[in-house]
């Protein structure tokens, strides 16, 4: 496996976002997490035809966004979407296909949401699937994050001091890279080399 590289560290809340499509309990959502505060926003989508509008809605919460990290979702890879982001001065970083760690922040959040939602449905058997996800988001944003040591909502809305947060994020990234890159080797390729890709779950 090739080593995971460093990602940019944001200087303040709302500068750098991770966006993805989330499927849960037969529902589709557009998810967005702020790299700095870890604050999560989830928008329900009936289909993928209005992704541009939903992304614009998300960005209303983060008017100072400079960059977004997204998977190679077709609806977010169009010329129209790229042009839209260029007009509002937002740089797009597309994550490597079939490489779950590339957009790991949002992938881990999805797993957490599913688990919180499952617990909520067990505790309140009458709530709908939509409500369970929305309440899971609310609970997530009010829970102390393992990386920052603070509640995402308190960082985003400046209810707690976070002047040292960039250093906290930097240290967390260094520990993550050290852990994941232990058994990874840097490989160099030259023109003409044949490279095989192992695809999991497909035949």
C-alpha positions as a LaTeX table, in Angstrom:
\begin{tabular}{lrrr}
\hline
Residue & $x$ (\AA) & $y$ (\AA) & $z$ (\AA) \\
\hline
Unk1 & 0.00 & 0.00 & 0.00 \\
Unk2 & 1.16 & 3.53 & $-0.79$ \\
Unk3 & 1.61 & 5.82 & 2.27 \\
Unk4 & $-1.11$ & 8.34 & 3.04 \\
Unk5 & 0.00 & 11.94 & 2.51 \\
Unk6 & $-0.59$ & 14.99 & 4.66 \\
Unk7 & $-3.76$ & 17.04 & 4.22 \\
Unk8 & $-3.93$ & 20.84 & 4.60 \\
Unk9 & $-4.68$ & 21.99 & 8.15 \\
Unk10 & $-7.34$ & 24.76 & 8.32 \\
Unk11 & $-6.59$ & 27.93 & 10.28 \\
Unk12 & $-10.15$ & 28.51 & 11.44 \\
Unk13 & $-13.67$ & 27.18 & 11.31 \\
Unk14 & $-15.43$ & 26.92 & 7.95 \\
Unk15 & $-12.34$ & 27.14 & 5.73 \\
Unk16 & $-12.12$ & 23.50 & 4.70 \\
Unk17 & $-15.06$ & 21.13 & 4.21 \\
Unk18 & $-15.51$ & 17.44 & 3.43 \\
Unk19 & $-18.66$ & 16.65 & 1.44 \\
Unk20 & $-20.14$ & 13.28 & 0.51 \\
Unk21 & $-23.33$ & 11.36 & $-0.30$ \\
Unk22 & $-24.68$ & 9.30 & 2.59 \\
Unk23 & $-27.15$ & 6.42 & 2.20 \\
Unk24 & $-28.95$ & 5.33 & 5.36 \\
Unk25 & $-32.19$ & 3.47 & 6.00 \\
Unk26 & $-33.28$ & 3.81 & 2.34 \\
Unk27 & $-32.76$ & 7.58 & 2.47 \\
Unk28 & $-30.15$ & 9.74 & 0.72 \\
Unk29 & $-28.37$ & 12.69 & 2.32 \\
Unk30 & $-25.69$ & 15.18 & 1.43 \\
Unk31 & $-23.26$ & 15.35 & 4.33 \\
Unk32 & $-20.72$ & 18.06 & 5.13 \\
Unk33 & $-18.17$ & 18.23 & 7.94 \\
Unk34 & $-16.01$ & 21.22 & 8.81 \\
Unk35 & $-12.40$ & 20.04 & 9.14 \\
Unk36 & $-11.65$ & 22.57 & 11.88 \\
Unk37 & $-14.62$ & 22.35 & 14.26 \\
Unk38 & $-15.83$ & 18.88 & 13.14 \\
Unk39 & $-19.33$ & 20.39 & 12.95 \\
Unk40 & $-21.64$ & 18.29 & 10.78 \\
Unk41 & $-24.48$ & 19.37 & 8.50 \\
Unk42 & $-26.77$ & 16.88 & 6.75 \\
Unk43 & $-29.24$ & 17.71 & 3.96 \\
Unk44 & $-31.89$ & 15.27 & 2.76 \\
Unk45 & $-31.94$ & 14.76 & $-1.02$ \\
Unk46 & $-34.68$ & 12.98 & $-2.96$ \\
Unk47 & $-32.34$ & 12.36 & $-5.88$ \\
Unk48 & $-29.01$ & 13.56 & $-7.22$ \\
Unk49 & $-30.42$ & 16.04 & $-9.71$ \\
Unk50 & $-30.18$ & 19.06 & $-7.38$ \\
Unk51 & $-26.78$ & 18.48 & $-5.77$ \\
Unk52 & $-25.47$ & 21.89 & $-6.81$ \\
Unk53 & $-28.34$ & 23.63 & $-5.01$ \\
Unk54 & $-27.81$ & 21.55 & $-1.87$ \\
Unk55 & $-24.09$ & 22.32 & $-1.84$ \\
Unk56 & $-24.86$ & 26.03 & $-2.13$ \\
Unk57 & $-27.24$ & 25.69 & 0.82 \\
Unk58 & $-24.47$ & 24.04 & 2.85 \\
Unk59 & $-22.04$ & 26.81 & 2.01 \\
Unk60 & $-24.41$ & 29.42 & 3.48 \\
Unk61 & $-23.29$ & 28.17 & 6.90 \\
Unk62 & $-19.63$ & 28.55 & 5.89 \\
Unk63 & $-19.25$ & 31.83 & 3.96 \\
Unk64 & $-15.45$ & 31.78 & 4.30 \\
Unk65 & $-14.90$ & 28.34 & 2.80 \\
Unk66 & $-11.73$ & 28.06 & 0.72 \\
Unk67 & $-11.68$ & 24.38 & $-0.24$ \\
Unk68 & $-13.87$ & 21.29 & $-0.34$ \\
Unk69 & $-12.87$ & 17.63 & $-0.43$ \\
Unk70 & $-15.28$ & 15.31 & $-2.23$ \\
Unk71 & $-15.37$ & 11.83 & $-3.74$ \\
Unk72 & $-15.71$ & 11.43 & $-7.48$ \\
Unk73 & $-19.50$ & 11.63 & $-7.31$ \\
Unk74 & $-20.72$ & 12.20 & $-10.91$ \\
Unk75 & $-23.13$ & 14.95 & $-9.84$ \\
Unk76 & $-20.26$ & 16.85 & $-8.22$ \\
Unk77 & $-17.79$ & 16.31 & $-11.05$ \\
Unk78 & $-19.64$ & 18.10 & $-13.83$ \\
Unk79 & $-18.31$ & 21.10 & $-15.72$ \\
Unk80 & $-21.24$ & 23.12 & $-14.34$ \\
Unk81 & $-20.36$ & 22.28 & $-10.73$ \\
Unk82 & $-16.68$ & 23.01 & $-11.22$ \\
Unk83 & $-17.56$ & 26.32 & $-12.85$ \\
Unk84 & $-19.88$ & 27.19 & $-9.96$ \\
Unk85 & $-17.15$ & 26.55 & $-7.38$ \\
Unk86 & $-14.68$ & 28.57 & $-9.44$ \\
Unk87 & $-17.07$ & 31.54 & $-9.52$ \\
Unk88 & $-17.30$ & 31.58 & $-5.73$ \\
Unk89 & $-13.54$ & 31.00 & $-5.31$ \\
Unk90 & $-13.78$ & 27.53 & $-3.77$ \\
Unk91 & $-11.07$ & 25.03 & $-4.68$ \\
Unk92 & $-12.15$ & 21.42 & $-5.21$ \\
Unk93 & $-10.05$ & 18.41 & $-4.20$ \\
Unk94 & $-11.30$ & 15.11 & $-5.59$ \\
Unk95 & $-10.41$ & 12.09 & $-3.47$ \\
Unk96 & $-8.82$ & 8.98 & $-4.92$ \\
Unk97 & $-11.43$ & 6.46 & $-6.14$ \\
Unk98 & $-11.73$ & 3.22 & $-4.10$ \\
Unk99 & $-9.46$ & 4.66 & $-1.42$ \\
Unk100 & $-11.56$ & 5.02 & 1.73 \\
Unk101 & $-8.89$ & 6.86 & 3.72 \\
Unk102 & $-8.79$ & 9.72 & 1.19 \\
Unk103 & $-12.03$ & 11.17 & 2.55 \\
Unk104 & $-11.77$ & 9.40 & 5.88 \\
Unk105 & $-13.17$ & 12.21 & 8.01 \\
Unk106 & $-16.61$ & 12.06 & 6.45 \\
Unk107 & $-16.58$ & 8.24 & 6.13 \\
Unk108 & $-15.99$ & 7.88 & 9.88 \\
Unk109 & $-18.82$ & 10.31 & 10.56 \\
Unk110 & $-21.18$ & 8.20 & 8.46 \\
Unk111 & $-20.38$ & 5.14 & 10.59 \\
Unk112 & $-20.97$ & 7.16 & 13.75 \\
Unk113 & $-24.32$ & 8.46 & 12.48 \\
Unk114 & $-25.52$ & 4.96 & 11.66 \\
Unk115 & $-24.63$ & 3.75 & 15.15 \\
Unk116 & $-26.24$ & 6.73 & 16.93 \\
Unk117 & $-29.34$ & 6.41 & 14.75 \\
Unk118 & $-29.61$ & 2.71 & 15.55 \\
Unk119 & $-29.47$ & 3.42 & 19.27 \\
Unk120 & $-32.10$ & 6.16 & 18.96 \\
Unk121 & $-34.47$ & 3.87 & 17.06 \\
Unk122 & $-34.14$ & 1.24 & 19.77 \\
Unk123 & $-34.82$ & 3.79 & 22.48 \\
Unk124 & $-37.67$ & 5.51 & 20.60 \\
Unk125 & $-39.20$ & 2.80 & 18.44 \\
Unk126 & $-41.82$ & 5.12 & 16.93 \\
Unk127 & $-39.53$ & 7.74 & 15.40 \\
Unk128 & $-39.08$ & 7.76 & 11.63 \\
Unk129 & $-35.88$ & 6.95 & 9.78 \\
Unk130 & $-35.50$ & 10.60 & 8.81 \\
Unk131 & $-35.96$ & 11.77 & 12.39 \\
Unk132 & $-33.46$ & 9.24 & 13.71 \\
Unk133 & $-30.77$ & 10.53 & 11.34 \\
Unk134 & $-31.50$ & 14.19 & 12.09 \\
Unk135 & $-31.42$ & 13.55 & 15.83 \\
Unk136 & $-28.20$ & 11.60 & 15.40 \\
Unk137 & $-26.65$ & 14.66 & 13.72 \\
Unk138 & $-27.78$ & 16.87 & 16.59 \\
Unk139 & $-26.33$ & 14.46 & 19.14 \\
Unk140 & $-23.07$ & 14.19 & 17.20 \\
Unk141 & $-22.60$ & 17.96 & 17.18 \\
Unk142 & $-23.17$ & 18.12 & 20.94 \\
Unk143 & $-20.75$ & 15.29 & 21.76 \\
Unk144 & $-17.11$ & 15.94 & 22.66 \\
Unk145 & $-14.99$ & 15.00 & 19.64 \\
Unk146 & $-12.07$ & 12.62 & 20.17 \\
Unk147 & $-9.68$ & 14.82 & 18.14 \\
Unk148 & $-10.54$ & 18.32 & 19.36 \\
Unk149 & $-11.65$ & 17.46 & 22.88 \\
Unk150 & $-14.57$ & 19.85 & 22.44 \\
Unk151 & $-18.15$ & 19.80 & 21.17 \\
Unk152 & $-18.28$ & 20.70 & 17.45 \\
Unk153 & $-21.14$ & 23.16 & 18.02 \\
Unk154 & $-19.18$ & 25.00 & 20.71 \\
Unk155 & $-16.18$ & 25.47 & 18.43 \\
Unk156 & $-18.21$ & 26.62 & 15.43 \\
Unk157 & $-20.23$ & 29.12 & 17.44 \\
Unk158 & $-17.24$ & 30.23 & 19.55 \\
Unk159 & $-18.70$ & 29.13 & 22.87 \\
Unk160 & $-15.31$ & 27.73 & 23.92 \\
Unk161 & $-11.77$ & 29.09 & 23.33 \\
Unk162 & $-9.96$ & 27.25 & 20.54 \\
Unk163 & $-6.89$ & 29.35 & 19.75 \\
Unk164 & $-4.66$ & 26.27 & 19.80 \\
Unk165 & $-6.93$ & 24.15 & 17.61 \\
Unk166 & $-4.64$ & 24.18 & 14.55 \\
Unk167 & $-1.86$ & 22.58 & 16.61 \\
Unk168 & $-4.32$ & 20.03 & 17.99 \\
Unk169 & $-5.40$ & 19.09 & 14.45 \\
Unk170 & $-1.79$ & 18.93 & 13.26 \\
Unk171 & $-0.81$ & 16.58 & 16.09 \\
Unk172 & $-3.85$ & 14.39 & 15.44 \\
Unk173 & $-2.95$ & 14.11 & 11.77 \\
Unk174 & 0.64 & 13.17 & 12.57 \\
Unk175 & $-0.53$ & 10.38 & 14.89 \\
Unk176 & $-3.00$ & 9.13 & 12.27 \\
Unk177 & $-0.35$ & 9.07 & 9.54 \\
Unk178 & 2.11 & 7.28 & 11.79 \\
Unk179 & $-0.50$ & 4.63 & 12.58 \\
Unk180 & $-1.77$ & 4.05 & 9.03 \\
Unk181 & 1.61 & 4.28 & 7.29 \\
Unk182 & 3.42 & 1.72 & 9.47 \\
Unk183 & 3.13 & $-1.01$ & 6.85 \\
Unk184 & 2.94 & 1.20 & 3.78 \\
Unk185 & 5.91 & 1.68 & 1.47 \\
Unk186 & 6.58 & 4.59 & $-0.86$ \\
Unk187 & 6.66 & 3.27 & $-4.41$ \\
Unk188 & 8.09 & 4.91 & $-7.49$ \\
Unk189 & 6.93 & 4.14 & $-11.00$ \\
Unk190 & 8.47 & 4.87 & $-14.35$ \\
Unk191 & 6.89 & 5.31 & $-17.73$ \\
Unk192 & 5.89 & 1.97 & $-19.23$ \\
Unk193 & 5.37 & 0.14 & $-15.92$ \\
Unk194 & 2.28 & $-2.07$ & $-15.78$ \\
Unk195 & 0.19 & $-1.35$ & $-12.68$ \\
Unk196 & $-2.57$ & $-3.64$ & $-11.42$ \\
Unk197 & $-5.40$ & $-2.37$ & $-9.25$ \\
Unk198 & $-7.09$ & $-4.65$ & $-6.74$ \\
Unk199 & $-10.82$ & $-3.92$ & $-6.60$ \\
Unk200 & $-12.66$ & $-5.15$ & $-3.52$ \\
Unk201 & $-16.27$ & $-6.29$ & $-3.70$ \\
Unk202 & $-16.41$ & $-6.41$ & $-7.50$ \\
Unk203 & $-16.04$ & $-9.37$ & $-9.85$ \\
\hline
\end{tabular}
